Amino acid sequence: MDISIFYWFILILSATGALLVSGKSQKWRFWGFNIWIVSNGLIAYDYYNSWNIPMLLLFGLFYQVCNIRGVLSNGGRDLLSRVLKR
């Protein structure tokens, strides 16, 4: 069985995001959701290449919307407002 380094990288990213999102600290949850955005984007890219539309919609659209909501509810709004004030 030949498993690509790409899949190991996604595994590490996804597990790290899950670990951080389950933490008590708002800061770590914020970073966990951001990591999930990257890992789910890579997963969606892989599903796009294999033309697996249901999984592409799940990871590339639905999970991304949920992750963006997570970022915004864990400090993302404050960060965005600070950036826009400059």
Secondary structure as UniProt FT lines:
FT   HELIX           5..21
FT   HELIX           26..49
FT   TURN            50..51
FT   HELIX           53..57
FT   HELIX           58..62
FT   HELIX           63..71
FT   HELIX           72..76
FT   HELIX           77..85
//
